[in-house]
Amino acid sequence: MNPRKNLEYKLFTTGWNAYQAVLEHDYLWHSMAATALNQLLADRFGTTIPFSFLDLACGDSATTSAVLQNFSLVNYVGVDSSPTALIEAARNKNGLGLNPKLIEADLLEFLANDQVEFDVIYVGLVAHHFGADNLQHFFDLISKRLKPGGLLIAYETFLLPDETLEEHINRLCLIIRYLWSEMPPVFKRNIIEHATTCDLPVSMAVWNEKTAKSGLTDTQIVMKSPDRLCAMVISSWK
Ligand SMILES: C[S@@+](CC[C@H](N)C(=O)[O-])C[C@H]1O[C@@H](n2cnc3c(N)ncnc32)[C@H](O)[C@@H]1O
């Protein structure tokens, strides 16, 4: 495994406690993301229309499970490369409908090899690791796994319109150092190490250009975090 991959993997396996603390303190605004996701799904499916839901890089599935429990007959598949995350996800299975599947796999390999199509593909805080160069391949694969009219919903970190990657990482590190006040210093260090090595977010303009190139349409922002680190973006497959 290359050093970058190794660090990325480390935070979400042996270092899972640090990410767990982020979730517990809601430092990456998962509660706001959950509210936005709930509203999108309610607008689209109501509470009675069944739909299938692919949760890419599902982590502990806590956010999606809290939302999906409000909908009936959800067919859920969660994919993550971390066995630690999937052990946590198994604890949150109750909200994930009948017979949820949790699959340990690299999400790009899963998308390339699996043939099943979904009504909704949800991506939570993983696509910013791909960088502009690999995003197109990611969206191409996603577009092949969406049913006609299906939705890609992504909750991701983004560069601000006039922000360089270096400025973004500096901003993130300042937020972590000064605003994540309940976080033990060792966890802060682990997350800063991870972010400075692994994070390659793109701007919304680049995201839009690449989704459009893969045939995804109507891309729009449905929620922005108050610190402007994260946003939820939705696109449709024709
Ligand atoms: C920041 S966490 C996000 C988890 C969850 N989606 C959330 O919003 O809390 C990133 C997750 O992506 C997983 N991950 C990273 N790269 C992956 C890949 N190539 N394939 C599958 N999972 C991956 C990690 O194991 C981790 O659980």
The ligand as a MOL file (V3000), in Angstrom:
LIG
                    3D

  0  0  0     0  0            999 V3000
M  V30 BEGIN CTAB
M  V30 COUNTS 27 29 0 0 0
M  V30 BEGIN ATOM
M  V30 1 C -14.7830 10.2750 6.4340 0
M  V30 2 S -15.3750 8.6110 6.4840 0 CHG=1
M  V30 3 C -17.0500 8.8370 5.9960 0
M  V30 4 C -17.9660 7.7980 6.5300 0
M  V30 5 C -19.4560 8.1240 6.3280 0
M  V30 6 N -19.8160 8.1100 4.9320 0
M  V30 7 C -19.7610 9.4650 6.9510 0
M  V30 8 O -20.1930 10.3840 6.2510 0
M  V30 9 O -19.5460 9.5840 8.1700 0 CHG=-1
M  V30 10 C -14.6750 7.9310 5.0450 0
M  V30 11 C -14.9620 6.4410 4.8780 0
M  V30 12 O -14.5470 6.0750 3.5720 0
M  V30 13 C -13.9660 4.7930 3.6120 0
M  V30 14 N -13.1320 4.6910 2.4130 0
M  V30 15 C -12.0860 5.4660 2.0520 0
M  V30 16 N -11.6400 5.1130 0.8300 0
M  V30 17 C -12.4430 4.0920 0.4070 0
M  V30 18 C -12.5050 3.3170 -0.7800 0
M  V30 19 N -11.6530 3.5250 -1.7820 0
M  V30 20 N -13.4380 2.3570 -0.8760 0
M  V30 21 C -14.3190 2.1220 0.1390 0
M  V30 22 N -14.3180 2.8460 1.2880 0
M  V30 23 C -13.3880 3.8190 1.4200 0
M  V30 24 C -13.2150 4.7820 4.9410 0
M  V30 25 O -12.9380 3.4880 5.3910 0
M  V30 26 C -14.1940 5.5350 5.8300 0
M  V30 27 O -15.0950 4.6680 6.4780 0
M  V30 END ATOM
M  V30 BEGIN BOND
M  V30 1 1 1 2
M  V30 2 1 2 3
M  V30 3 1 2 10
M  V30 4 1 3 4
M  V30 5 1 4 5
M  V30 6 1 5 6
M  V30 7 1 5 7
M  V30 8 2 7 8
M  V30 9 1 7 9
M  V30 10 1 10 11
M  V30 11 1 11 12
M  V30 12 1 11 26
M  V30 13 1 12 13
M  V30 14 1 13 14
M  V30 15 1 13 24
M  V30 16 1 14 15
M  V30 17 1 14 23
M  V30 18 2 15 16
M  V30 19 1 16 17
M  V30 20 1 17 18
M  V30 21 2 17 23
M  V30 22 1 18 19
M  V30 23 2 18 20
M  V30 24 1 20 21
M  V30 25 2 21 22
M  V30 26 1 22 23
M  V30 27 1 24 25
M  V30 28 1 24 26
M  V30 29 1 26 27
M  V30 END BOND
M  V30 END CTAB
M  END
